[in-house]
Amino acid sequence: MNFTEILQQAGATEVHGNANVDVTAISSSSKDAGRGSCFVALRGTQTDGHMFIPGAVAGGAVAVICEQLPDTLSPDVCYAVVKNSSSAAGFAASAFYGNPSRRLKLVGVTGTNGKTTIATLLYRLFKALGCKVGLISTVVYRIDDRAVEATHTTPDAITINRMLREMAEQGCSHCFMEVSSHAIVQRRVDGLRFAGGIFTNLTHDHLDYHRTFEDYLKAKKMFFDSLPKEAFALTNADERNGKVMVQNARAQVKTYGLRTPADFKCRMVEQHMDGTLLDLNGAELWTKLIGDFNASNVSAVYGAALLLGAPHSEVVRIVSTLSAVAGRFEYVKSSAGVTAIVDYAHTPDALANVLGTINRLRRDGQKLITVVGCGGNRDRAKRPIMAREASESSDAVILTSDNPREEKPEDILSEMYAGVSAEARKRTTVIADRREAIKTAVMLAQKGDIILVAGKGHESYQIIGKEKIHFDDKETLEEAFN
């Protein structure tokens, strides 16, 4: 593609050199910037891509997009200066890959909790409708039936557009994509055209990055502010920030909810440990998904599917067949009659929701044993809150490591333990080794008891220092049960 065509979308305040050059690839990594490529210099949290412009040019880059020119300019390279290279990367990648988001219906899901479940269930629903579908989620990326390992909840702009082009070329009609607050602030979704956006909820999370809750809220709202008027903005009517998200939105605003009047109203008729009977706008269906939070997720899926033109009767039929997403209220049962639940709950609100659901459904005499930890190098303020939620809602609690990263597990656990009341400390144990913590929970459990292992969900690894080692909560539970 000619660089002038890329600049028509990416824009530039200055252009130095001949823009009439053919670009064969686009990259934000100087290592990948080979002969004929366009290198985009991004300012990251750890490093500044502008430092690597000379290396990209030496590797054969014929065009550079940057916010600041390097000291020495090559006469064989075109340099385009932009106000924000992260935003320009999105528009440049969209142009280079043929604006793939306009070739299918792209729906973004954002919020603190529920993103993965909603995006994945929508993917499964439209697959069941006979469509070819794409998925970009925390657990996995999917180009119709082909799975690609997920590296981020929302990947970088170049990766997104490359995958969207492949989806379009494979005949995908829809793509459902998690949109994280980091991705919004870092402008990774700039240049994409969304057919719709879904807001789940907003609770305490990522304040290590956003610093304040208000900044976190503004990050999410940016996504809905950017939706075109042809799109839909589906918001949670039960969430206090639901209306805030869609204030001044150009998109068509619709609502879903359980407790508040909404366009797509869900009512829980019956709840059991093996499923829930729901009423969706007057249509009753049985779902294998459990808990208020999942009923809310189902109503969002139901509403989005109808807004995308899916037949009502087919939506109701297919929703009744959908099962839990990996690591989201996922069951593991032992031959001794103990039930374990693996859940990704890693925020105070998500943990409270899961614990509340279990406590409403468990029978008299069934003990609840909770194993939970908090990640290192992340939001420290939620650590005592997570421990308090677990200790006040469980018969026994084991505080353990999550992904300690470069922090000492003992320091993380100390901050968690500080949130446990004097009375609750009698039933709280601290075991830093997560495998031993899970084994201990299994040893404590008797027939009929319930074990909740929270925090890591689908993750098949543990990050200790800078090393990623294999670790799977579900796998560890099955080993302990056997």
N, C-alpha and C positions, 0 to 999 in steps of 0.2 A: 504494500500500500504506500502511496506517496505521502510524505510527511506533511504536505500542505493540507491534505484531507484530514489528517489527525488533528492538526492545529485548528481546523474549522470548528471542531467540537471542544477541544481542550482549551483553546484560547491562549493568548500570550500578550504580555505588555511590551515585550521586546523580542526581536528575532535577529540573531547574529549569524550570518552565513547563509548558504543556499538551502532553502527549505524544499526545493524541488528535487528531493532524493527519495529513493525507494527504501522503505523500512520492511525488513523481513521478520522481525520479532520485536517484542516489547518486554522490558524487564526492569525490576527495581533492585536487582542484585547484580553487582558489577561482575560477579563470577559467571553469571549466565548471559552477560551482555556480549554476545559474539559478533562476528562480522555481519554488518548490515542492520544491526539492531538499534532500537531507540531505548536509551537508558533514562529512567525517571529517578531523580535524586530526592528521596524522602527523608524528612526529619523525624527520626524515631525517638523513643524514650531512652534508649541506650546508646545509639549511634546516629550520626548524621550522614545520610547518603551523599551529601555534597563532597565529603572527603574522598569518595570513591569514583568521582567523575574521571580523573586521569586514568585510573585502572580500566574503567569501562571503555574509554577512548582507545587505550592501548590494545584492548581486546577486540576492537573492530567496530565499536558503536559509531553510527553515522549521524545520529541525532541525540540531543540531550534536552530533557525538560527539567528545569531547576528554578529555584527561587532566587539564587545568587550565582552569578557567573564565577567560574574558577579564575585564578590569577592568569593562567595561560590558556589561550584559545587556539584550537587546532584549525587550520584553514580548510581541512577536509570534513569538518563536522558542523552541523547546524545546531545552534544553542537557542532554545526558546525559554524566555524568562516568564514565570507565572506568579500570581499572588500566593497560591497555595498548591504546592506540588502534589499533596495527597489527593486533593479534589481533582486536579488535572489528570492524575493517574487514572482515576475512574472514567473520566470522559475520554481520555486517550485510549484506554483499553476497550471501552465500548465501541469506539470508532474502528479500532484495528480489527476487532473480532466481528464487525458487521452489525453492531447494535443488537445483539442476540436477545436482550430482555424485551425487545419489541416484537420478537418472533414467537413468543409464547406468553402465557399469563403467569406473571411472577407475583407471588403473594409473600409478604414479609410478616413475621411474627415477632413481636418484641414485648418485653416485660421482664420482671425478675424471675418468676416461676411459671412453668407450664409451656414454655416455648417449644421444647423438644417434643413433648407429647402432642401438642396441637399440630405442629408441622408434620410429624411422622404419621399421625392418624389421617391427616388430609392426603398425604402421599398414598397411604394404603387404600383410602376410600376411592380416590380417583383411579388407582390401579384396578380396583374391583369394578369400577364403571367401564373398564376396557380402554382407558387412556394410557398413553405413554407419559411418564411423569418423572420429574427430577426432584431431588431432595438435598438441601444443604443444611445439616444439623450438627449438633454437638457430638452425637454418637457416630454418624457416618454420612458421607456424601453419596448420593446415588444418581447415576445417569441411567434412567429407567431401571433395568434389572442389574446393572453393573455397579458394584459397591467400590467406593474409593475411600481410603483411610482419611478420617477427619483429623485435621491438625489444629483448627480453631473453630469456635462456634460459628463465626463468620470469617471466612478467609480474606486474603487481600484482594483488592479490586481486579488485578490482572488474573488471578486464579478464578475468581467468580465469573468473569466474562469468558474466560477460556472454557470453563465447564458449561456455562449457559449456551455457548456456541455449539458445543458437542451435543448438548441436550436437544437443541433445535435441529441439528443435522440428523439426529437419531429419530426425529419425529415427535418429540415431547410437546404436548400441548400446554402443560402446566409445570411450574416449579414452586415448591414450598420451601421457604428459607428462613432460618432463625436470624434475626438482626440484633446483635448485641449492642449495648451502649458504647462499648469501646469502638466498635466498627462505625457507629454513627458519628462520634466525635472525631475519629481519625479519618473520616470521609471515605471509608471503603465502599460505601454504597452509592456514592455520587455517580451520576451518569446512567444509573439504572432506571428503567421505567417500570413501576409497580402497578399491577392491576388492583391490588388491595393491600391493606395493612390491618393487622390484628393486635390489639393491646390486651395483655393478660392482667397484670397487677404490678404494683411497685412497692417493694419492701426493702428492708435494710440489706444492702449488698454493694460491693465494689467501691466502698467509700475510701479505700486505700488509693484508688485511682481518681475518683471524681471529687474527693475531699468533703463535699457537703451533699446532703440529700437533695437540696434544691438544684445543684448542678447535675445530679443524677437524673432528676425529673426533666430538666431542660434538655438533656441529651436524648431521652426517649421522645420528647415532644418534637424535636427537630425532624424526626422521621415522618411524623404525621403532617407536619407543616409542609413537607416537601412532596407529598402525594399529589398527583394531578387531579383535576376535577372529575375526570372520567373514572377514577378509581373509587373503591369503597374504603371507609375507615370503620372497622368493626371494633367497638370498645366495650369493656366490661362495666355494665351498669351498677354492679355491686361494689366496685372499687372506687374509693373516694377520689382517686386521681383520674378516673375514667373520663370524666367530662373535661378535665384540664387538658388531657392529651389531644382532644379534637377541637379545642377552642380555636376559632379562626381557620380551621382546616378547609381547604377547597374541595376535598373529596366528599363523596356521599356518606354521611354519618349514619351508622346503624349500631344497635346495642344488643347485647346478650346478657343473661343473668339468671340467678336463682331466687334472690330475695326482693329484687326491685323490678317494677314494670319495665319490660324490654321488648324489642322487636322479635327477638328469638328467646322465648321464655322457657326455662327448664324447671321442672318440679320433681323432687325426689319422692317417689311413692313408697318404696320399700328399700331398706339397706340390709345387706347380709355380707358375710366375709367372703362369699364367692361371687358377688355381683350386686347390681343395683337395678331397680325398676324405676324408669324415668318417664316423665311426661314432657314431650317437646312440642310446644304449641298445640296441645291436644292429642298428639300421637304418642301412644305408650309403646315403650320398647324395653327389653331387658339387655343390659350391658354387663360385660365381665369386668368393667372398670369400677373401682371402689372409691368412695369418699366424696365429700362435697367438692373438693378441688378438682376431682376428675369429672364430676357432673358439670362443673363450670367449663372445663376443657371441652367436654362433649358438646355443650351448647354453642361454644365458639366454632367448633368443627361443623356442626349442623348449619349454623348461620352462614359461615363462609362458603360452604358447598352450595347452598341455595343462591347466594349472591353471585356465584360463579356459573349459575345456570343449570346445576344438576337437578334431575327430577326428584321431587319430594319423596315419593314412595320408595325410590331406590336408595336415597340417602338414609331414610329411616331403617330400611332393611339391612343395609351394609353396616351402619353404625352398630347395630345389635351384634354383629359378628366380630367387631374389633377387639383386640386384646391389648394388654398392657405393653408399653414400650420397655425395652431392655433397661433394667435398673430403676424403673419407676413403679413402686409398689409391686415388686416382682416376688412371687412366692417360691420358697424352697421348703419342702416338707420331709420330715424324717419318719422312718418306720416306727419310731417310738412315740409318734403322736405329737411331736413338737412342730410348730409352724414358724418359719423364719421369713421375714420380709426384708428385701434389699431395696433401699430407696436412695436416690441422689440428693435428698434433702440436705442442703448445705447452707441454708439461711435460717434465721430464727423462725420466720413465718412459715417456711416450707416444713420445718421440723415440727412446729406446733400443729400444722394441718394434718400431718401424717399421724402424730401421736393422738390427736383428738379423734381422728377417724377410728383408729384401733381401739381406743378406750370406749367409744360409743358402741362398737360392735362386739367386743369381747364379753364372754359370759362370766358369771360369778365364779370365782375360784381360779380363773386363768390369770397367771402372772405375766406381766410385761417386763422384759429385760431389754434395755436399750444400750447399744454400742455406738458411740459417736465420737468424732474428733473434729478438728478444724485445721485448715491448710496453713502452711507457713508462708511468709512473705506476702500475706494477703490481709484483708481488713481485720485488724485486731479487736476492734470494738465489739464485734459480734461474738467473740469467744465466750465471755462469761454469760451472755444471754443464751447462747446455745446450750451451755451446760445447765443453766437454770431451767430452761424449758424441759430438757430431758429428765432432770432429777425430780421435778415437781409432777411429772406425768407418768412416771414409771415406778415399778416395784423395786427394780434394781437397775443401776446405771454403771456402765464401764466406760470411762473416758480414755481415749486412745489416740494414736497418731492417725492422721489422714494422709496428706502429702506434706511432710514437714519442710521440704525443699531445703533452704540453707539456714533454717532456724533449728535450734535444739528442741527436740520433742518435749523435753521436760519443761522448757520455758513456756511453750504453747499450752501444755496441760496445766501448768501453774496458773496461767491467766484464765483458763476455763474453770478450774476448780474454785477460783475466787468468787464465781457467780453462784456457787452452790450454798444454800442456807445451812446453818448448823444442824438443823433437824434432818435435812436431806443427805448430809454427809454420812449418816449412819448406813445408808443404802447405796453409797457411791464408792466405786473402786477406780483406781488409776492404774492402767497397764499400758505402757508406752508401745509395746510390740503389738501391732494390730492383729496378727495371726493368733497370738496367745490370748488376746482380748476376746476374739470370736470363739476360740476353743473354750475359754472359761465360761462364756455365756451359754454355750451348748451344755457344758457340765452342770451348770446351775439349773438349767431348764428341766422341768418334769412334764409328764404327759399332759397335753392340753395347753401348755404355756406358749407364749408368743415371744419371739426374739426379733427386735428391729435393729438392723445394721444400717446406719445412715451415713450419708456424706459423699460416698464415692460412686454408688450406683453401678452404671455400666462400665466404669473405668477398669481396665485390665492391667493397671500398673500402679506403682507407688513411686513418687519422686522424693528421693532422699539425697540431700546435697544437690548436685547437678545430674545425678544418675537416675535413670528411669528403669526400675526393676519390675518384673512381672508380679502382679498381685491382683487377685480377683475375689471380691467379697463372696459372690455366689459360689464360686469354686471352693473357697476355703470353708464355707458352711457345709457344702456337700461332703468334703473330706472329713470334717469334724463329725458329721452325722454318721458317716460310715465307719 
